[in-house]
Amino acid sequence: MRRVLLGILLLIVTGTSIGCVRKPLKMNDLAGTWVGTDIHGHPLTPPATPTIELHSDGNFSARNIPASSSELQPPAGSGKWTLPVEGSQQRLLLVFASGQQGVPSGGYGMSLSLERHAGQYLIIEYLGDPDDGQAIAFVKK
């Protein structure tokens, strides 16, 4: 009987810790200036340092953003940002407003990964196939 109770208690504790979902990020959690580094955290060579400024009102500005794939992507611009959930992962969506250099007439959306490493959040832009390991990690300044 004691083993059964211990087993049930262990199942309850393990089940609740596995089922815990990380609290979704809010805009104020990410508002600020984010600077691009290589995936190992080393600064990228200025003057082309990729930078994203996220404002708590949902606006953003970005500069020196490298293309993440072969499709056209604006290297700089401004627009709106949100934190949608895609599948089970929350992401950062940057929507560049149309009318800016390099932005198509309908606007341009860019979905970036949000990851937590060593107690801090990182914004990750994969360059090409994510399996290739080529990425920029934006760290909060």
DOBA-616350 format. One record per residue (C-alpha): x negated, y negated, z negated; residue in one letter; residue number from 1. Coordinates in steps of 0.001 Angstrom, whole numbers, plus 500000, padded with zeros to 6 digits. Layout:
residues N
     east    north       up   aa     i
        X        Y        Z    a   NUM
...
This chain:
residues 141
     east    north       up   aa     i
   500000   500000   500000    m     1
   497171   497654   499128    r     2
   495516   498284   502526    r     3
   498794   497545   504316    v     4
   499186   494215   502488    l     5
   495555   493335   503158    l     6
   496011   494216   506835    g     7
   499144   492083   507111    i     8
   497406   489151   505400    l     9
   494416   489476   507731    l    10
   496728   489596   510756    l    11
   498574   486463   509609    i    12
   495354   484507   508955    v    13
   493713   485621   512202    t    14
   496868   485063   514248    g    15
   497364   481536   512981    t    16
   493755   480537   513582    s    17
   493780   481968   517126    i    18
   497100   480347   517918    g    19
   495992   476863   516839    c    20
   495976   474407   519701    v    21
   493621   471429   519569    r    22
   495548   468234   519041    k    23
   495953   466400   522381    p    24
   493772   463342   522898    l    25
   495381   459927   522932    k    26
   494305   456961   525036    m    27
   492723   455226   522021    n    28
   490498   458302   521508    d    29
   488847   457760   524898    l    30
   489041   453964   525301    a    31
   485572   452467   525735    g    32
   482583   452564   528049    t    33
   481358   455937   529306    w    34
   477906   456273   530895    v    35
   476859   459108   533194    g    36
   474051   461477   532218    t    37
   472890   464701   533752    d    38
   474522   467849   532378    i    39
   471708   468116   529794    h    40
   472383   464612   528413    g    41
   469416   462873   530052    h    42
   470139   459337   531338    p    43
   470455   458902   535083    l    44
   468101   456474   536786    t    45
   469339   452857   536821    p    46
   470514   450812   538701    p    47
   472870   453499   539946    a    48
   474054   454614   536511    t    49
   477644   455874   536859    p    50
   479921   454035   534446    t    51
   483612   454334   533600    i    52
   485326   451755   531394    e    53
   488616   453044   529970    l    54
   490906   450420   528449    h    55
   493517   451388   525855    s    56
   496242   449735   527989    d    57
   495789   452435   530673    g    58
   493590   450427   533050    n    59
   490070   451430   534043    f    60
   487123   450250   536101    s    61
   484375   452464   537488    a    62
   481127   451901   539330    r    63
   478398   454016   540926    n    64
   480577   457142   540885    i    65
   479051   459852   543106    p    66
   481294   461872   545382    a    67
   482366   465090   543683    s    68
   482957   466905   546979    s    69
   482702   466431   550719    s    70
   485914   464417   550833    e    71
   485794   460637   550782    l    72
   485845   459138   547322    q    73
   485437   455509   546301    p    74
   482103   454862   544533    p    75
   483627   452013   542534    a    76
   486989   450466   541815    g    77
   489753   450075   539296    s    78
   493226   451360   538610    g    79
   495229   453316   536029    k    80
   494250   456313   533917    w    81
   496257   458988   532142    t    82
   495662   462187   530162    l    83
   497783   464894   531813    p    84
   497718   468535   530784    v    85
   496922   470888   533666    e    86
   497562   474495   532678    g    87
   496235   474643   529132    s    88
   493602   471927   529544    q    89
   493986   468195   529072    q    90
   492198   466197   531774    r    91
   491375   462602   532600    l    92
   493126   461355   535738    l    93
   491780   458179   537353    l    94
   494069   456679   540007    v    95
   492241   454068   542062    f    96
   494563   451320   543296    a    97
   494858   450960   547078    s    98
   493441   447899   548806    g    99
   489938   448324   547387    q   100
   486916   449218   549512    q   101
   486831   452963   550142    g   102
   490317   453598   548711    v   103
   492927   454962   551156    p   104
   496186   453039   551599    s   105
   498081   455405   549269    g   106
   495459   455151   546493    g   107
   493070   457853   545345    y   108
   493296   460180   542358    g   109
   490338   461792   540630    m   110
   490816   464497   537972    s   111
   487920   464932   535519    l   112
   487349   467560   532843    s   113
   487345   466735   529140    l   114
   485080   468885   526987    e   115
   483944   468779   523393    r   116
   480277   469458   522676    h   117
   478371   468973   519407    a   118
   481260   467057   517857    g   119
   481721   464545   520671    q   120
   483882   464414   523753    y   121
   482381   464436   527219    l   122
   483979   463501   530526    i   123
   482662   465918   533155    i   124
   482603   465313   536900    e   125
   481615   468456   538775    y   126
   479691   467794   541983    l   127
   480930   470391   544433    g   128
   481749   473882   543156    d   129
   481870   473958   539312    p   130
   480194   477392   539412    d   131
   477057   475758   540876    d   132
   476462   473854   537617    g   133
   475947   470477   539279    q   134
   477725   467889   537159    a   135
   477611   464494   535562    i   136
   478452   464288   531869    a   137
   479816   460909   530822    f   138
   479052   460072   527187    v   139
   480741   457325   525195    k   140
   478468   454359   524644    k   141
